[in-house]
């Protein structure tokens, strides 16, 4: 961390302690919610979601050939292949807007183009098969179908927009002197590396598998019931792979790379979760901005209602699948169908913690364009949907 950054946070901490009126009951409640959200995130997501994601990101940085990343996700890669893979990645990774960050940082720092990388960043949490099925069952098949189609289209359009706006930056990165390791440097075949990565992805998928609702299909309930048995088995398989296929020096490099991502992302993520909890609180628990005010502002299908829903969704943090019951409650309080879809398309893919970390990886300008594109497209989609479904 740079010395100026350290000084900034020290001054911010001092000013907060000095000026925030903690004697006010609302402020105290907001502060309590901030740390309750941090505790909830630590208990429910760090061990099962974030840590596996960090190890996958470290593995990408160390073991995945940079040539392979550039081939499939680089600025010069075939667009059809790059965006096809990136836009449907969420069907495999049932992750939230924060868990996808280490994976995104891994492929981007390895040389992926800004377009495919941000398409992956959006699609990872947005195109979750279980979440879409749950949306269709609870909020109606029209909403579920609109969410599925919208999320896939969004991923491609967002990626193409970012690639166009920052094409000069991508060209400069592509012209850089990349070190492309030989495929035989490690002595492992491509199949072995693929099985190793697949095993870690499956560990993430099963460990993070959320509890389905009472009306969910039997297959989802069966997967949830067996998730820890499957996860334990996969960990044993992974341990065997590491012992048989990897050298000690490689494992040390893997841990070092993983720790690098932890240092880069975890502090920003914690700050973002605390800020989101202080402003918005947890579902059903009021903080500085009560939920009832949000519900009152998103009735009907006006431009303002859809824009407000998109911005609110972009700032709020949704754990995987929690957006559906939250929206069910908001719809019952008078929220319009259009704003509901706008929030569904913006919310799971963005959050205040997510934005803070993306800014640390991409910089302010790229982050602003990415967030603005998601918000604008969500607003438009909500207005179109709300015109046909009231």
C-alpha positions in Angstrom: 0.0 0.0 0.0 1.4 3.4 -1.0 2.2 5.9 1.8 -0.3 8.4 0.5 -3.0 5.8 0.6 -2.1 4.9 4.2 -2.2 8.6 5.2 -5.6 8.9 3.5 -7.2 6.1 5.4 -5.7 7.2 8.7 -7.1 10.7 8.2 -10.5 9.3 7.1 -10.6 7.1 10.3 -9.7 10.0 12.5 -12.4 12.3 10.9 -15.0 9.5 11.2 -14.2 9.0 14.8 -14.2 12.8 15.5 -17.3 13.9 13.6 -19.8 11.0 13.2 -22.5 11.6 15.7 -22.5 8.1 17.3 -24.9 9.3 20.1 -27.7 9.4 17.5 -29.7 6.1 17.7 -30.0 5.9 13.9 -26.2 6.3 13.5 -25.6 3.7 16.1 -28.0 1.3 14.4 -26.3 1.9 11.0 -22.9 1.3 12.6 -24.2 -1.9 14.2 -25.6 -3.1 10.8 -22.3 -2.3 9.2 -20.4 -4.8 11.4 -23.3 -7.3 11.4 -23.1 -7.4 7.6 -19.3 -7.8 7.9 -19.8 -10.7 10.3 -22.5 -12.3 8.1 -20.3 -12.0 5.1 -17.4 -13.6 7.0 -19.5 -16.5 8.3 -21.4 -17.3 5.1 -19.0 -16.4 2.2 -15.4 -16.1 3.1 -14.6 -19.8 3.8 -16.9 -21.3 1.2 -16.7 -18.7 -1.6 -13.9 -16.2 -1.3 -11.0 -18.4 -0.2 -11.6 -21.0 -3.0 -11.9 -18.0 -5.5 -8.5 -16.6 -4.3 -6.8 -20.0 -4.8 -8.3 -20.3 -8.3 -7.1 -16.8 -9.1 -3.6 -17.6 -7.8 -3.6 -20.8 -9.9 -4.6 -18.8 -13.0 -1.7 -16.4 -12.4 0.9 -19.1 -11.9 -0.2 -22.3 -13.8 -2.3 -21.1 -16.7 -0.2 -20.2 -19.7 -0.4 -16.6 -20.6 -0.5 -17.7 -24.2 -3.8 -19.6 -23.4 -5.4 -16.6 -21.8 -4.4 -14.4 -24.7 -5.7 -17.0 -27.1 -9.2 -17.1 -25.6 -9.6 -13.8 -23.9 -6.9 -11.5 -25.3 -7.7 -8.3 -27.2 -6.7 -10.1 -30.4 -8.7 -13.2 -29.7 -11.7 -14.2 -31.9 -14.6 -12.2 -30.6 -17.2 -14.9 -31.1 -15.2 -17.4 -29.0 -14.0 -14.9 -26.4 -17.5 -13.4 -25.7 -19.3 -16.8 -25.9 -17.1 -18.3 -23.2 -17.2 -15.1 -21.0 -20.9 -14.5 -21.3 -22.0 -18.0 -20.2 -19.5 -18.5 -17.4 -22.1 -17.7 -14.8 -23.9 -21.0 -15.6 -20.9 -22.8 -14.1 -19.9 -20.4 -11.4 -22.7 -19.7 -8.9 -20.8 -16.8 -7.3 -21.8 -13.4 -6.0 -20.5 -10.0 -7.1 -17.6 -10.1 -4.7 -16.5 -13.7 -5.1 -16.0 -13.2 -8.9 -13.5 -10.5 -8.3 -10.4 -12.6 -7.6 -11.2 -14.7 -10.7 -11.6 -11.5 -12.8 -8.4 -10.0 -11.5 -6.6 -13.3 -12.3 -7.5 -13.4 -16.0 -7.2 -9.6 -16.5 -3.7 -9.4 -15.0 -2.7 -12.4 -17.0 -3.4 -10.5 -20.2 -7.2 -10.9 -21.0 -8.6 -8.0 -23.0 -10.8 -5.5 -21.2 -13.9 -6.6 -23.2 -13.9 -10.4 -22.5 -12.7 -9.7 -18.9 -15.6 -7.4 -18.1 -18.0 -9.7 -19.9 -16.8 -12.4 -17.5 -17.0 -10.0 -14.6 -20.7 -9.3 -15.3 -21.8 -12.8 -16.2 -20.1 -14.6 -13.3 -22.7 -13.5 -10.7 -25.5 -12.5 -13.2 -26.1 -15.7 -15.1 -26.6 -18.2 -12.2 -28.8 -21.1 -13.3 -30.3 -21.7 -9.8 -31.0 -18.0 -9.3 -32.8 -17.8 -12.6 -34.9 -20.9 -11.9 -35.7 -19.5 -8.5 -36.7 -16.2 -10.0 -39.0 -17.9 -12.5 -40.7 -20.0 -9.7 -41.2 -17.1 -7.2 -41.5 -14.0 -9.4 -43.0 -15.6 -12.5 -41.6 -17.3 -15.6 -41.7 -14.0 -17.5 -39.3 -12.4 -15.0 -37.1 -15.4 -15.0 -36.9 -15.6 -18.8 -36.3 -11.8 -19.0 -33.5 -12.1 -16.5 -31.8 -14.9 -18.3 -32.0 -13.3 -21.7 -31.1 -9.9 -20.4 -28.0 -11.1 -18.5 -26.5 -12.9 -21.5 -27.1 -9.9 -23.8 -25.8 -7.6 -21.1 -22.5 -9.5 -20.7 -21.8 -9.3 -24.5 -22.8 -5.7 -24.9 -20.9 -4.5 -21.8 -17.8 -6.3 -23.0 -18.0 -4.9 -26.5 -18.6 -1.4 -25.1 -15.6 -1.6 -22.8 -13.5 -3.0 -25.6 -14.5 -0.1 -27.9 -14.1 2.7 -25.4 -10.7 1.4 -24.2 -9.4 0.0 -27.5 -6.2 2.1 -27.3 -5.4 0.8 -23.8 -6.0 -2.8 -25.0 -3.8 -2.2 -28.0 -1.0 -0.9 -25.8 -1.3 -4.0 -23.5 -1.3 -6.3 -26.5 1.9 -4.6 -27.9 3.7 -5.1 -24.6 6.4 -7.7 -24.1 4.5 -10.7 -22.6 6.4 -13.7 -21.3 4.8 -16.7 -22.9 6.0 -19.9 -21.1 6.6 -23.0 -23.0 3.9 -25.6 -22.6 6.4 -28.2 -21.5 8.1 -26.1 -18.8 6.2 -27.9 -16.0 6.2 -31.4 -17.4 2.4 -31.6 -17.0 0.1 -32.2 -19.8 -2.7 -29.8 -20.7 -5.2 -32.4 -19.5 -3.6 -32.5 -16.0 -3.7 -28.7 -15.7 -7.3 -28.7 -16.9 -8.3 -31.4 -14.4 -6.6 -29.4 -11.6 -8.4 -26.2 -12.5 -11.7 -28.0 -12.9 -11.4 -29.6 -9.5 -10.9 -26.2 -7.8 -13.9 -24.7 -9.7 -16.1 -27.6 -8.6 -14.9 -27.1 -5.0 -16.0 -23.5 -5.3 -19.4 -24.4 -6.9 -20.3 -27.1 -4.4 -19.0 -25.3 -1.3 -20.8 -22.1 -2.2 -24.1 -23.9 -3.2 -26.9 -22.0 -1.5 -29.8 -23.7 0.3 -32.7 -23.9 -2.1 -36.2 -22.8 -1.1 -38.9 -25.1 0.0 -40.5 -25.1 -3.5 -37.2 -25.9 -5.3 -36.9 -29.0 -7.5 -35.6 -32.2 -5.9 -32.3 -32.1 -7.8 -31.3 -28.8 -6.1 -32.2 -30.1 -2.7 -30.2 -33.3 -3.4 -27.2 -31.3 -4.4 -27.4 -29.2 -1.3 -27.8 -32.2 0.9 -24.6 -33.8 -0.5 -22.6 -30.6 -1.0 -20.1 -31.2 1.9 -19.6 -34.8 1.1 -18.8 -33.9 -2.5 -16.6 -31.0 -1.4 -14.6 -33.2 0.9 -14.1 -35.8 -1.8 -12.9 -33.1 -4.2 -10.5 -31.7 -1.6 -9.0 -35.2 -1.2 -8.6 -35.5 -5.0 -7.0 -32.0 -5.2 -4.5 -33.0 -2.5 -3.6 -36.1 -4.5 -3.1 -34.0 -7.6 -0.9 -31.5 -5.7 1.3 -34.2 -4.3 1.7 -36.2 -7.5 1.9 -33.5 -10.2 3.4 -30.4 -8.7 6.8 -29.4 -7.4 7.4 -27.7 -4.1 8.6 -24.5 -5.8 5.4 -24.4 -7.9 3.2 -24.7 -4.8 5.1 -21.9 -3.1 4.5 -19.7 -6.1 0.8 -20.6 -6.1 0.5 -19.6 -2.4 2.4 -16.4 -3.0 0.2 -15.4 -5.9 -2.9 -16.2 -3.9 -1.7 -14.1 -1.0 -1.0 -11.3 -3.5 -4.7 -11.3 -4.5 -5.8 -11.5 -0.9 -3.7 -8.4 0.0 -5.0 -6.5 -3.0 -8.7 -7.4 -2.7 -9.6 -8.4 0.9 -9.1 -5.0 2.6 -11.1 -3.1 -0.1 -13.8 -5.7 0.1 -14.1 -5.4 3.9 -14.3 -1.6 3.6 -17.0 -1.9 0.9 -19.1 -4.4 3.0 -18.9 -2.1 6.0 -19.9 0.9 3.9 -22.8 -0.9 2.3 -24.0 -2.2 5.7 -23.8 1.3 7.2 -25.9 2.9 4.4 -28.3 0.2 3.4 -28.2 -2.5 6.2 -29.1 -6.2 5.8 -32.4 -7.3 4.3 -35.1 -6.6 6.9 -32.8 -4.6 9.1 -32.9 -0.8 8.8 -29.7 1.3 8.5 -29.1 4.8 7.4 -31.4 4.5 4.4 -34.4 2.3 5.3 -35.8 -0.2 2.8 -39.3 1.4 2.9 -37.9 4.6 1.3 -36.5 2.5 -1.5 -39.8 0.7 -2.1 -41.7 4.0 -2.1 -39.4 5.3 -4.9 -39.6 2.4 -7.3 -43.4 2.1 -7.9 -44.7 2.3 -11.4 -42.5 2.3 -14.5 -41.2 5.8 -14.9 -37.6 6.6 -15.9 -36.9 7.7 -12.4 -38.2 4.5 -10.8 -36.1 2.3 -13.1 -33.0 4.4 -12.7 -33.4 4.5 -9.0 -33.8 0.7 -8.9 -30.7 0.2 -11.0 -28.6 2.5 -8.9 -29.9 1.1 -5.7 -29.3 -2.4 -6.9 -25.8 -1.5 -8.0 -24.9 -0.2 -4.6 -26.5 -2.9 -2.5 -24.8 -6.2 -1.8 -26.7 -9.4 -2.6 -25.5 -12.8 -1.5 -26.2 -15.4 -4.1 -30.0 -16.0 -4.3 -30.9 -13.4 -1.7 -32.1 -11.0 -4.3 -35.2 -13.1 -5.1 -36.8 -13.0 -1.6 -35.8 -9.3 -1.2 -37.5 -8.5 -4.5 -40.6 -10.5 -3.5 -41.0 -8.3 -0.5 -40.4 -5.1 -2.5 -43.0 -6.2 -5.1 -45.4 -6.8 -2.3 -44.8 -3.3 -1.1 -45.7 -1.8 -4.5 -42.5 -2.0 -6.5 -43.1 -2.0 -10.3 -42.3 -5.0 -12.6 -39.9 -2.9 -14.7 -37.8 -1.6 -11.7 -37.8 -5.1 -10.3 -36.1 -6.4 -13.5 -33.7 -3.4 -13.5 -32.7 -4.3 -10.0 -32.3 -7.9 -10.9 -30.0 -7.1 -13.8 -27.9 -4.5 -11.9 -27.9 -5.9 -8.3 -26.3 -9.3 -8.4 -23.5 -8.2 -10.7 -22.6 -5.0 -8.8 -22.3 -3.8 -5.3 -20.5 -1.0 -3.4 -17.7 -3.5 -2.2 -17.5 -4.8 -5.8 -17.0 -1.3 -7.2 -14.3 -0.4 -4.8 -12.3 -3.5 -5.7 -12.8 -3.1 -9.4 -11.5 0.4 -9.1 -8.3 -1.0 -7.5 -7.8 -3.4 -10.4 -9.0 -1.3 -13.4 -8.7 2.3 -12.2 -11.4 4.9 -11.8 -12.2 5.6 -15.5 -12.7 2.0 -16.6 -14.7 1.3 -13.4 -17.0 4.3 -14.0 -17.7 3.3 -17.6 -18.4 -0.3 -16.5 -20.8 0.7 -13.7 -22.5 3.3 -15.9 -23.0 0.9 -18.7 -24.6 -1.7 -16.4 -26.9 1.0 -14.8 -28.0 2.5 -18.1 -28.7 -0.9 -19.7 -30.6 -2.1 -16.6 -32.7 1.1 -16.6 -33.6 0.7 -20.3 -34.4 -3.0 -19.9 -36.6 -2.3 -16.9 -38.6 0.3 -18.8 -39.1 -1.9 -21.8 -40.2 -4.9 -19.6 -42.4 -2.7 -17.5 -44.2 -1.5 -20.6 -45.4 -5.0 -21.4 -45.8 -6.4 -17.9 -47.5 -4.4 -15.2 
